[in-house]
């Protein structure tokens, strides 16, 4: 999924082909960003270094601040699954 060197019109063409051939719905207000955001968010459970490399991001900061979004399922896991500290650490 390396897109960095592609021109905008080629990306638009690829998106249109995906929509026609694969039934991929168009994301409102976005050419490609929304698809990359969904792709990155669905892989939050994997190591960020690997997600960035597979997705074509050269900087982890971009992946984490612009593409990986909070979602209700993951937030529920955060709230409902605390790690229990040992007695020594609780004091």
N, C-alpha and C positions, 0 to 999 in steps of 0.2 A: 504494500500500500504506500509506495513512495510517490508523492504528488508534487514535491517541491519544484521540479523543473518543468512541469506542465503549464501550458498557457491556459488562460481562463476559458476560451472557447472550446478547447479539447475537453476540459473537465465538465463543462456544461453538456457537451455531446455525450460523454460517458454517463452522466447522470440521466439524461433523457433515454439512453439505451437501456439502462438498468430499470427505469420506470416502465418502459414499453415491454421489454423482454422478461423481466423478473417480477413485475408487479410491485416494485418498490415505490411507496408513496412519496410524493414531493414534500419536503419539509418547508413550512412557510418562512419566508424571509431569509432563506439561506441557499447558497449555491452548493457548498460542500461541507461547510463548518458543522452543521447539525448532524450530518452523518458521521463525521470524525468524532464529534462529541459523544454521540451514542456509542460508537465503537469503543472509545476510551473508557467511558463510564461502565460499560458492561465488563470491562477487564480490570476494575479496581482491585479485585481480590488477587491479582497476579503482581509480581514484582514490577515496579514502575520502570526500571531500567529496561526490562524486556518488552514491556508495552510500548515504550518510547521507540525502541529500535525497530520493532515490528511495524509500528505505525508511521515511521518516517520522521519522528520528532528528533531534533538534534539537542534540545535542551529539556531537561526534566521540568523546569519551572513552567514552561509553556504548557506542557501536558497537564500538570497539576493545577495550574491556575485558570486555564482557559478551556480545557477539554474534559477533565474528570469532574463531574458534578455530584453533589449530594443527592441521594434518592431515598425515598421513604423506607424501602426494605433494608437498606444498609444502616440507616439511622436507627431503625427499630432494633437491629442486632447490637448496635453500639449501646443503646440504652438498656436493653434486656440481658446482656451477656457480660457483666463486669467480671474481671479477674479477681479472685479472692486473694487478699494479701495475707501473708503469714502473721502470726501474733506479734512478732518482733517488729515488723514494718508498720503495723497499725498504731503503734504508740507514738 
